[in-house]
Amino acid sequence: MSVIEFLDGSAQEVLLLCDHASNAVPPDVKLGIDPALLDLHIAVDIGAAAVTRALAARLGAPAILATVSRLVIDLHREPDHDALIRSSSDGHPIPGNVGADRNARIARFHAPYHRHLRDQVRRQRPALILSIHSFTPRLEQHGSPRPWEIGVLYNRDVRAACPAIAWLRGQGISTGDNEPYSGRMFNATLNRHAEAQGIPSIALEIRNDLIRDPAGVACWVQRLTSLVVFLRNTLAQKGAPAT
């Protein structure tokens, strides 16, 4: 199976990424779980793929979406990260991952996925990279309510993050600044393919109950389209500091 779904586009200023777009598990990978778990947030960022595809179509921008569940391997983690292949997630055991061949899964899924991202960034050299994710309103295990509608995640490069947060809040949207978790800790894909290449970027985490249906997806695509236009104009201004 291909590790990516690629959507081509002529608007080269923006590149969209979706690391957790799929809940697919290859037939030869036996996770040993109830198949119903594949429809939960532990397996896929609910709604994120639909938002990414629709936003790419609206902007005419290229997009790369992963085609394997994060329960097989988390493509948004460094290869040496403890949570790359989880033996449990939010209280649910994943017995098939206990003793899994880490190197084999990296070679089969993680490495080619990130090669595709690297090659696309080199070809396109976008002015902005957006990574689309979603988060659950509350984790099952000891989770506190997550009231934000969207979170903007970033590491050291704040060129896109600070104006994005200000714009979203200015629209009356409850926006988390490095919430529900921090991009200083979890920013692997953008650290590698954006920040390390000097390209402004943000990860957008949309609360998944807001994008579970076509109406919710359409609402957020309209909002994000306006956000991207604003960010492109802001980043085009001279002298925007990297940190």
DORO-646755 format. One record per residue (C-alpha): x, y, z; residue number from 1. Coordinates in pm, 1 decimal, padded with zeros to 6 digits. Example, Ala and Ser with C-alpha at 12.3 -4.5 7.8 and 13.67 -1.06 7.14 Angstrom:
DORO-646755
[node [01230.0; -00450.0; 00780.0]; 1]
[node [01367.0; -00106.0; 00714.0]; 2]
***
This chain:
DORO-646755
[node [00000.0; 00000.0; 00000.0]; 1]
[node [00108.9; 00356.0; -00060.7]; 2]
[node [00183.8; 00544.3; 00259.4]; 3]
[node [00039.6; 00870.1; 00123.9]; 4]
[node [-00257.6; 01015.4; -00057.7]; 5]
[node [-00133.9; 01308.0; -00264.5]; 6]
[node [-00362.4; 01585.8; -00381.6]; 7]
[node [-00199.6; 01802.9; -00645.5]; 8]
[node [-00264.6; 02172.9; -00668.1]; 9]
[node [-00144.3; 02475.8; -00856.4]; 10]
[node [-00139.1; 02713.5; -00556.6]; 11]
[node [00219.6; 02650.2; -00454.4]; 12]
[node [00234.5; 02901.1; -00167.6]; 13]
[node [00072.5; 02656.3; 00077.4]; 14]
[node [00126.3; 02287.9; 00155.3]; 15]
[node [-00126.5; 02094.2; 00365.8]; 16]
[node [-00034.0; 01786.4; 00568.9]; 17]
[node [-00248.7; 01537.6; 00758.2]; 18]
[node [-00044.4; 01283.4; 00955.1]; 19]
[node [-00341.9; 01108.1; 01117.3]; 20]
[node [-00583.5; 01104.4; 00823.7]; 21]
[node [-00654.8; 00730.2; 00814.5]; 22]
[node [-00763.4; 00444.2; 01038.2]; 23]
[node [-00644.5; 00183.1; 00787.6]; 24]
[node [-00452.6; -00120.5; 00912.5]; 25]
[node [-00278.3; -00342.4; 00654.3]; 26]
[node [-00416.8; -00698.9; 00654.1]; 27]
[node [-00083.8; -00846.5; 00764.2]; 28]
[node [-00059.4; -00616.8; 01069.3]; 29]
[node [-00254.4; -00778.7; 01351.4]; 30]
[node [-00325.8; -00530.7; 01629.4]; 31]
[node [-00545.8; -00770.2; 01826.5]; 32]
[node [-00813.1; -00509.1; 01903.0]; 33]
[node [-01188.5; -00474.5; 01865.9]; 34]
[node [-01236.7; -00325.7; 01516.2]; 35]
[node [-01472.0; -00068.4; 01669.1]; 36]
[node [-01168.7; 00101.2; 01823.7]; 37]
[node [-01054.8; 00200.4; 01475.1]; 38]
[node [-01336.6; 00455.1; 01462.8]; 39]
[node [-01214.2; 00631.8; 01777.3]; 40]
[node [-00965.2; 00915.4; 01818.8]; 41]
[node [-00696.8; 00669.5; 01927.1]; 42]
[node [-00681.3; 00537.8; 01568.4]; 43]
[node [-00752.1; 00844.8; 01354.6]; 44]
[node [-00795.1; 01220.6; 01379.2]; 45]
[node [-01170.2; 01226.5; 01327.8]; 46]
[node [-01270.6; 01474.9; 01060.1]; 47]
[node [-00916.2; 01587.0; 00982.2]; 48]
[node [-00893.2; 01413.7; 00644.2]; 49]
[node [-01223.4; 01560.7; 00528.6]; 50]
[node [-01113.5; 01908.7; 00632.2]; 51]
[node [-00776.1; 01866.1; 00461.2]; 52]
[node [-00924.5; 01745.6; 00133.0]; 53]
[node [-01188.8; 02017.1; 00123.0]; 54]
[node [-00943.1; 02290.4; 00219.6]; 55]
[node [-00697.9; 02173.7; -00046.5]; 56]
[node [-00975.2; 02189.2; -00304.9]; 57]
[node [-01082.9; 02535.5; -00190.6]; 58]
[node [-00728.5; 02673.5; -00197.1]; 59]
[node [-00610.1; 02474.5; -00498.8]; 60]
[node [-00316.0; 02371.1; -00279.4]; 61]
[node [-00117.3; 02046.4; -00270.3]; 62]
[node [-00187.5; 01815.4; 00022.9]; 63]
[node [-00030.6; 01499.6; 00161.2]; 64]
[node [-00243.1; 01269.4; 00375.6]; 65]
[node [-00119.0; 00958.2; 00552.4]; 66]
[node [-00292.3; 00629.9; 00468.2]; 67]
[node [-00216.3; 00422.2; 00778.4]; 68]
[node [-00356.8; 00438.3; 01129.6]; 69]
[node [-00145.1; 00579.7; 01406.9]; 70]
[node [-00213.1; 00255.4; 01594.0]; 71]
[node [00016.0; 00087.8; 01340.7]; 72]
[node [00279.7; 00360.7; 01369.7]; 73]
[node [00253.1; 00725.7; 01463.4]; 74]
[node [00394.3; 00921.9; 01172.7]; 75]
[node [00386.7; 01237.9; 01384.7]; 76]
[node [00655.7; 01108.7; 01620.7]; 77]
[node [01032.3; 01085.7; 01586.7]; 78]
[node [01161.2; 00734.8; 01505.1]; 79]
[node [01309.4; 00699.1; 01855.0]; 80]
[node [00999.1; 00826.9; 02039.2]; 81]
[node [00850.3; 00596.1; 02303.6]; 82]
[node [00500.2; 00640.5; 02159.3]; 83]
[node [00594.1; 00561.5; 01799.5]; 84]
[node [00426.6; 00218.2; 01828.2]; 85]
[node [00186.6; 00211.7; 02120.1]; 86]
[node [00110.4; -00092.9; 02330.8]; 87]
[node [-00189.5; 00097.5; 02470.5]; 88]
[node [-00372.0; 00419.8; 02391.9]; 89]
[node [-00609.9; 00611.9; 02618.7]; 90]
[node [-00662.5; 00303.0; 02831.0]; 91]
[node [-00710.0; 00058.6; 02542.0]; 92]
[node [-00449.6; -00222.1; 02513.8]; 93]
[node [-00300.4; -00280.6; 02168.5]; 94]
[node [-00164.3; -00634.2; 02220.6]; 95]
[node [-00044.8; -00677.6; 01862.6]; 96]
[node [00204.1; -00394.4; 01910.3]; 97]
[node [00378.2; -00562.1; 02202.4]; 98]
[node [00709.0; -00684.5; 02066.0]; 99]
[node [00636.4; -00548.9; 01717.1]; 100]
[node [00935.0; -00515.1; 01483.5]; 101]
[node [00999.8; -00143.1; 01522.9]; 102]
[node [01261.7; -00119.6; 01250.3]; 103]
[node [01042.3; -00301.5; 00999.6]; 104]
[node [00749.0; -00067.0; 01057.4]; 105]
[node [00971.8; 00237.6; 01033.3]; 106]
[node [01113.4; 00112.5; 00703.5]; 107]
[node [00769.8; 00024.4; 00566.1]; 108]
[node [00566.8; 00326.7; 00677.8]; 109]
[node [00749.6; 00602.8; 00863.7]; 110]
[node [01058.1; 00645.9; 00645.9]; 111]
[node [00878.1; 00653.1; 00307.5]; 112]
[node [00609.8; 00888.3; 00442.6]; 113]
[node [00868.4; 01140.1; 00550.5]; 114]
[node [01064.1; 01096.9; 00227.3]; 115]
[node [00749.3; 01197.0; 00037.6]; 116]
[node [00709.7; 01503.1; 00258.9]; 117]
[node [01075.5; 01597.4; 00218.5]; 118]
[node [01061.5; 01563.6; -00158.4]; 119]
[node [00740.4; 01765.0; -00188.7]; 120]
[node [00880.5; 02047.0; 00025.9]; 121]
[node [01195.2; 02055.0; -00188.6]; 122]
[node [00994.7; 02064.4; -00512.1]; 123]
[node [00736.2; 02313.6; -00397.3]; 124]
[node [00921.2; 02528.1; -00144.6]; 125]
[node [00592.7; 02657.8; 00003.2]; 126]
[node [00568.9; 02986.2; 00188.9]; 127]
[node [00347.6; 02822.3; 00453.9]; 128]
[node [00290.1; 02466.1; 00576.2]; 129]
[node [-00028.5; 02377.6; 00763.9]; 130]
[node [-00066.9; 02046.4; 00943.7]; 131]
[node [-00431.4; 01952.6; 01008.1]; 132]
[node [-00525.3; 01747.4; 01315.7]; 133]
[node [-00822.2; 01699.6; 01545.2]; 134]
[node [-00855.4; 01634.0; 01917.5]; 135]
[node [-01117.0; 01466.8; 02132.1]; 136]
[node [-01317.1; 01691.7; 02367.3]; 137]
[node [-01205.9; 01475.8; 02659.8]; 138]
[node [-00974.8; 01178.6; 02696.2]; 139]
[node [-01135.2; 00864.2; 02836.5]; 140]
[node [-00865.9; 00810.3; 03098.7]; 141]
[node [-00844.9; 01090.3; 03355.5]; 142]
[node [-00911.6; 01354.8; 03093.3]; 143]
[node [-01011.4; 01709.7; 03173.9]; 144]
[node [-01260.6; 01887.8; 02946.5]; 145]
[node [-01095.4; 02057.7; 02649.5]; 146]
[node [-01304.8; 02367.5; 02584.4]; 147]
[node [-01115.8; 02511.1; 02288.6]; 148]
[node [-01269.1; 02493.0; 01944.2]; 149]
[node [-00926.3; 02490.8; 01785.0]; 150]
[node [-00568.3; 02487.1; 01902.8]; 151]
[node [-00268.2; 02640.4; 01728.4]; 152]
[node [00046.4; 02437.2; 01793.4]; 153]
[node [00401.1; 02549.0; 01722.9]; 154]
[node [00757.4; 02514.4; 01843.6]; 155]
[node [01009.3; 02800.9; 01818.1]; 156]
[node [00901.9; 02959.2; 01491.1]; 157]
[node [00607.4; 03186.8; 01575.3]; 158]
[node [00579.1; 03372.6; 01242.7]; 159]
[node [00253.3; 03198.6; 01153.7]; 160]
[node [00141.0; 03100.7; 01504.4]; 161]
[node [00109.5; 03441.5; 01668.7]; 162]
[node [-00093.6; 03604.9; 01389.5]; 163]
[node [-00305.9; 03288.6; 01352.7]; 164]
[node [-00400.1; 03286.9; 01720.6]; 165]
[node [-00479.5; 03658.3; 01715.4]; 166]
[node [-00691.0; 03623.9; 01397.7]; 167]
[node [-00889.3; 03324.8; 01525.9]; 168]
[node [-00959.8; 03488.8; 01860.0]; 169]
[node [-01057.3; 03804.0; 01674.5]; 170]
[node [-01325.9; 03599.7; 01499.0]; 171]
[node [-01467.1; 03498.9; 01837.6]; 172]
[node [-01331.7; 03143.8; 01810.9]; 173]
[node [-01212.8; 02983.9; 02135.9]; 174]
[node [-00847.9; 02918.2; 02047.2]; 175]
[node [-00581.8; 02734.6; 02243.5]; 176]
[node [-00226.2; 02867.9; 02236.9]; 177]
[node [-00027.0; 02543.0; 02228.1]; 178]
[node [-00336.0; 02366.5; 02364.4]; 179]
[node [-00467.3; 02100.2; 02418.0]; 180]
[node [-00097.9; 02010.6; 02421.3]; 181]
[node [00218.6; 02191.2; 02334.2]; 182]
[node [00396.3; 02199.4; 02001.2]; 183]
[node [00712.2; 02246.5; 02202.9]; 184]
[node [00674.0; 01877.5; 02292.3]; 185]
[node [00483.8; 01728.4; 01997.3]; 186]
[node [00578.7; 01889.9; 01667.8]; 187]
[node [00779.5; 01619.9; 01496.1]; 188]
[node [00654.9; 01659.2; 01138.7]; 189]
[node [00675.4; 02038.2; 01130.2]; 190]
[node [01006.3; 02045.7; 01316.8]; 191]
[node [01154.6; 01831.2; 01043.0]; 192]
[node [00989.3; 01957.4; 00726.2]; 193]
[node [00908.1; 02319.7; 00807.2]; 194]
[node [01102.9; 02471.8; 01094.7]; 195]
[node [01429.1; 02299.5; 01003.3]; 196]
[node [01385.8; 02429.7; 00647.4]; 197]
[node [01306.1; 02786.5; 00754.1]; 198]
[node [00942.7; 02762.7; 00640.0]; 199]
[node [00667.5; 02918.7; 00855.3]; 200]
[node [00419.1; 02660.8; 00979.1]; 201]
[node [00152.1; 02572.4; 01231.5]; 202]
[node [-00040.2; 02264.6; 01335.6]; 203]
[node [-00414.2; 02325.2; 01362.5]; 204]
[node [-00598.5; 02102.3; 01609.4]; 205]
[node [-00977.8; 02120.5; 01560.7]; 206]
[node [-01204.6; 01970.9; 01827.8]; 207]
[node [-01341.9; 01662.2; 01659.9]; 208]
[node [-01706.0; 01700.2; 01764.0]; 209]
[node [-01711.5; 02013.3; 01546.0]; 210]
[node [-01605.8; 01834.2; 01225.1]; 211]
[node [-01785.0; 01500.7; 01243.7]; 212]
[node [-02037.3; 01588.8; 00971.3]; 213]
[node [-02029.9; 01767.7; 00634.4]; 214]
[node [-02181.7; 02085.8; 00778.4]; 215]
[node [-01908.8; 02110.4; 01042.2]; 216]
[node [-01638.3; 02040.7; 00786.3]; 217]
[node [-01776.6; 02309.0; 00553.3]; 218]
[node [-01787.5; 02562.5; 00836.8]; 219]
[node [-01426.3; 02503.9; 00932.5]; 220]
[node [-01302.7; 02497.2; 00574.4]; 221]
[node [-01455.7; 02840.6; 00523.9]; 222]
[node [-01286.0; 02968.0; 00839.9]; 223]
[node [-00949.9; 02814.8; 00754.6]; 224]
[node [-00961.5; 02947.2; 00399.9]; 225]
[node [-00993.4; 03298.9; 00539.5]; 226]
[node [-00715.7; 03224.8; 00789.6]; 227]
[node [-00480.1; 03107.3; 00514.8]; 228]
[node [-00544.8; 03419.3; 00307.4]; 229]
[node [-00471.9; 03632.3; 00613.7]; 230]
[node [-00151.2; 03441.8; 00692.2]; 231]
[node [-00024.8; 03457.8; 00334.7]; 232]
[node [-00068.8; 03834.4; 00336.3]; 233]
[node [00090.8; 03868.3; 00679.8]; 234]
[node [00390.9; 03650.3; 00596.7]; 235]
[node [00443.8; 03836.1; 00271.4]; 236]
[node [00527.3; 04147.5; 00466.4]; 237]
[node [00895.8; 04211.4; 00498.1]; 238]
[node [01088.3; 04164.8; 00818.1]; 239]
[node [00863.7; 03912.8; 00993.7]; 240]
[node [01087.9; 03763.6; 01267.4]; 241]
[node [01130.6; 03387.1; 01291.7]; 242]
[node [01119.3; 03378.5; 01672.9]; 243]
***
